[in-house]
Amino acid sequence: MLKGIVAAALLAVPVLAAAEEIGQVSTVFKFVGPNDRIVVEAFDDPKVDGVTCYLSRAKTGGVKGGLGLAEDRAEASIACRQVGPIHFKGQLKDGEEVFKERTSLVFKTMQVVRFLDKKRNTLVYLVYSDRLIEGSPQNAVTAIPILPWAQQ
């Protein structure tokens, strides 16, 4: 019975994508600690085969940034692309979280959510930042039309 409860609890936890760093550039030199930078990361949608998203965002450097205590800025940019045949792994829910990463020690996160525009046969991805008390209206959106994939 305990195994069944544990299995049910694990199934209730959303599957989120893990990001892979593609590259970065320095934006502000810091004498102590890492520089402020813009990082480009890629992640695959965990419930949609054939879709990869590229996220660029600011990472704060310095002593606080090096220790993981700094709060990163809310700005981010996203571009998602079809990289293979699109196949859904189960039912998609509008506003479903696809990617989430902490951008401050405790209270702030950057997240990507997915919507399915059935009328236009398109996947829409939105990146935004939120806080426990007050989020940011800054956001970015990208869309992928669901098209047949040419087999090579």
C-alpha positions in Angstrom: 0.0 0.0 0.0 2.8 2.4 0.8 4.4 1.8 -2.6 1.0 2.7 -4.2 0.8 6.0 -2.3 4.4 6.9 -3.2 3.8 6.1 -6.8 0.6 8.2 -6.9 2.5 11.1 -5.2 5.3 10.9 -7.8 2.7 10.9 -10.7 1.1 14.0 -9.2 4.4 15.9 -9.4 4.7 17.8 -12.7 7.5 16.7 -15.1 9.6 19.8 -15.9 12.3 20.1 -18.5 15.9 20.5 -17.4 17.9 23.2 -19.2 21.2 22.7 -21.0 23.5 25.8 -21.3 24.2 26.6 -24.9 26.4 29.7 -24.2 26.8 32.9 -22.4 28.2 36.4 -22.8 29.5 38.8 -20.1 27.6 42.1 -19.7 29.3 43.7 -16.6 32.8 43.0 -15.3 33.0 42.3 -11.6 36.3 42.6 -9.7 35.1 40.0 -7.2 33.0 37.0 -8.2 31.6 36.1 -11.6 30.6 38.8 -14.1 27.0 39.7 -14.8 26.0 37.8 -17.9 23.3 36.7 -20.4 22.9 32.9 -20.5 21.3 31.0 -23.4 19.8 27.7 -22.4 17.9 25.0 -24.3 15.3 22.6 -23.1 12.9 20.1 -24.7 9.2 20.1 -23.9 8.8 17.1 -21.6 5.3 16.3 -23.0 5.8 17.2 -26.7 8.4 15.3 -28.7 9.9 17.4 -31.5 9.9 20.8 -29.7 13.0 22.6 -28.3 12.9 26.0 -26.6 15.8 28.4 -26.3 15.7 30.8 -23.4 18.0 33.8 -22.9 18.1 35.5 -19.5 20.2 37.7 -17.3 22.3 36.1 -14.5 23.6 38.4 -11.7 27.3 38.0 -10.9 29.5 39.5 -8.1 29.9 38.0 -4.7 26.1 37.5 -4.1 25.7 36.0 -7.6 28.6 33.6 -7.0 27.1 32.4 -3.8 23.6 32.1 -5.2 22.2 34.9 -3.1 21.6 37.5 -5.8 18.2 38.1 -7.4 18.3 37.8 -11.2 16.4 40.3 -13.4 12.9 39.4 -14.6 13.7 39.9 -18.3 13.9 36.9 -20.6 13.5 36.0 -24.2 12.2 32.7 -25.6 12.2 31.0 -29.0 10.8 27.5 -29.5 11.2 25.5 -32.6 10.0 22.3 -34.2 13.1 20.1 -34.3 11.4 16.8 -35.3 8.0 15.2 -35.7 5.6 16.6 -33.1 4.1 13.9 -30.9 2.1 14.6 -27.7 2.9 12.4 -24.7 -0.5 12.5 -23.0 -3.1 15.2 -22.6 -1.9 18.8 -22.7 -3.3 21.4 -20.3 -3.4 25.1 -21.1 -1.0 27.0 -18.9 0.9 23.9 -18.0 4.4 24.6 -16.6 7.1 23.3 -18.9 10.2 24.8 -17.3 10.9 26.5 -13.9 14.1 27.9 -12.4 14.7 29.8 -9.2 16.0 33.3 -9.9 16.6 34.4 -6.3 17.4 32.6 -3.0 13.8 31.9 -2.0 11.0 34.1 -3.5 11.5 34.5 -7.3 11.2 32.1 -10.2 11.3 32.2 -14.0 8.9 29.8 -15.6 7.7 28.8 -19.1 4.1 27.6 -19.6 2.5 26.1 -22.7 -0.8 26.7 -24.3 -2.4 24.8 -27.2 -4.2 27.1 -29.7 -6.5 24.4 -31.2 -8.2 26.8 -33.7 -4.8 27.6 -35.3 -3.1 24.2 -34.6 -0.3 26.0 -32.8 1.7 25.5 -29.6 2.3 28.8 -27.7 5.0 29.2 -25.0 5.1 32.1 -22.5 8.1 32.9 -20.3 7.5 35.2 -17.2 8.9 35.8 -13.7 7.0 35.7 -10.5 7.5 36.4 -6.8 5.8 35.2 -3.7 4.3 38.6 -3.2 4.4 40.5 -6.5 5.4 39.2 -9.9 6.6 41.1 -13.0 4.5 41.9 -16.1 7.6 41.5 -18.3 7.2 38.4 -20.5 8.0 37.0 -23.9 6.0 34.6 -26.1 6.7 32.3 -29.0 4.5 30.0 -31.1 5.1 26.9 -33.2 2.6 25.8 -35.8 2.1 22.0 -35.7 3.2 20.9 -39.1 4.1 17.5 -40.7 7.8 16.8 -40.5 9.5 15.7 -43.7 11.2 12.4 -43.2 14.7 12.2 -44.6 
